[in-house]
Amino acid sequence: MNRKISIDKKNKELYIEYKLNISDLQYL
């Protein structure tokens, strides 16, 4: 259970980073 939470947290961070990268591309 604890491990799953850390995986979810990591995925959420990756997703946020991905969204930020996408928005950066839109401004180019």
VMD Tcl script that builds the backbone (N, CA, C; Angstrom):
set m [mol new atoms 84]
animate dup $m
set s [atomselect $m all]
$s set {name element resname resid chain x y z} {
  {N N MET 1 A 0.839 -1.205 0.000}
  {CA C MET 1 A 0.000 0.000 0.000}
  {C C MET 1 A 0.873 1.255 0.000}
  {N N ASN 2 A 1.813 1.279 0.902}
  {CA C ASN 2 A 2.710 2.432 0.984}
  {C C ASN 2 A 3.475 2.615 -0.329}
  {N N ARG 3 A 3.903 1.496 -0.892}
  {CA C ARG 3 A 4.652 1.526 -2.141}
  {C C ARG 3 A 3.790 2.084 -3.279}
  {N N LYS 4 A 2.535 1.682 -3.314}
  {CA C LYS 4 A 1.622 2.163 -4.346}
  {C C LYS 4 A 1.476 3.679 -4.271}
  {N N ILE 5 A 1.385 4.194 -3.056}
  {CA C ILE 5 A 1.255 5.647 -2.889}
  {C C ILE 5 A 2.483 6.350 -3.460}
  {N N SER 6 A 3.675 5.816 -3.190}
  {CA C SER 6 A 4.879 6.455 -3.708}
  {C C SER 6 A 4.926 6.388 -5.236}
  {N N ILE 7 A 4.433 5.292 -5.801}
  {CA C ILE 7 A 4.365 5.175 -7.267}
  {C C ILE 7 A 3.376 6.198 -7.829}
  {N N ASP 8 A 2.222 6.321 -7.195}
  {CA C ASP 8 A 1.229 7.299 -7.640}
  {C C ASP 8 A 1.800 8.710 -7.566}
  {N N LYS 9 A 2.538 8.991 -6.505}
  {CA C LYS 9 A 3.127 10.314 -6.328}
  {C C LYS 9 A 4.132 10.583 -7.447}
  {N N LYS 10 A 4.947 9.578 -7.754}
  {CA C LYS 10 A 5.942 9.711 -8.811}
  {C C LYS 10 A 5.243 9.940 -10.150}
  {N N ASN 11 A 4.185 9.174 -10.422}
  {CA C ASN 11 A 3.441 9.332 -11.673}
  {C C ASN 11 A 2.831 10.718 -11.780}
  {N N LYS 12 A 2.332 11.219 -10.670}
  {CA C LYS 12 A 1.725 12.543 -10.664}
  {C C LYS 12 A 2.779 13.601 -10.975}
  {N N GLU 13 A 3.971 13.444 -10.404}
  {CA C GLU 13 A 5.061 14.382 -10.681}
  {C C GLU 13 A 5.459 14.310 -12.155}
  {N N LEU 14 A 5.542 13.100 -12.690}
  {CA C LEU 14 A 5.882 12.939 -14.103}
  {C C LEU 14 A 4.817 13.570 -14.994}
  {N N TYR 15 A 3.561 13.382 -14.619}
  {CA C TYR 15 A 2.453 13.929 -15.389}
  {C C TYR 15 A 2.490 15.451 -15.385}
  {N N ILE 16 A 2.763 16.030 -14.215}
  {CA C ILE 16 A 2.857 17.493 -14.118}
  {C C ILE 16 A 4.019 17.993 -14.977}
  {N N GLU 17 A 5.144 17.312 -14.898}
  {CA C GLU 17 A 6.311 17.687 -15.690}
  {C C GLU 17 A 5.976 17.602 -17.182}
  {N N TYR 18 A 5.275 16.543 -17.578}
  {CA C TYR 18 A 4.867 16.351 -18.960}
  {C C TYR 18 A 3.945 17.479 -19.419}
  {N N LYS 19 A 2.983 17.827 -18.590}
  {CA C LYS 19 A 2.065 18.919 -18.933}
  {C C LYS 19 A 2.818 20.233 -19.071}
  {N N LEU 20 A 3.789 20.464 -18.197}
  {CA C LEU 20 A 4.582 21.687 -18.274}
  {C C LEU 20 A 5.372 21.710 -19.582}
  {N N ASN 21 A 5.938 20.577 -19.956}
  {CA C ASN 21 A 6.683 20.497 -21.209}
  {C C ASN 21 A 5.778 20.760 -22.406}
  {N N ILE 22 A 4.589 20.233 -22.382}
  {CA C ILE 22 A 3.625 20.448 -23.460}
  {C C ILE 22 A 3.273 21.929 -23.568}
  {N N SER 23 A 3.023 22.558 -22.443}
  {CA C SER 23 A 2.660 23.977 -22.491}
  {C C SER 23 A 3.841 24.820 -22.964}
  {N N ASP 24 A 5.063 24.408 -22.628}
  {CA C ASP 24 A 6.244 25.114 -23.135}
  {C C ASP 24 A 6.289 25.022 -24.658}
  {N N LEU 25 A 5.977 23.852 -25.185}
  {CA C LEU 25 A 5.986 23.669 -26.635}
  {C C LEU 25 A 4.947 24.560 -27.308}
  {N N GLN 26 A 3.816 24.736 -26.685}
  {CA C GLN 26 A 2.759 25.553 -27.276}
  {C C GLN 26 A 3.169 27.021 -27.397}
  {N N TYR 27 A 4.106 27.448 -26.539}
  {CA C TYR 27 A 4.519 28.858 -26.600}
  {C C TYR 27 A 5.636 29.104 -27.604}
  {N N LEU 28 A 6.196 28.040 -28.154}
  {CA C LEU 28 A 7.290 28.212 -29.119}
  {C C LEU 28 A 6.781 28.763 -30.452}
}
mol reanalyze $m
mol bondsrecalc $m
mol representation Tube
mol addrep $m
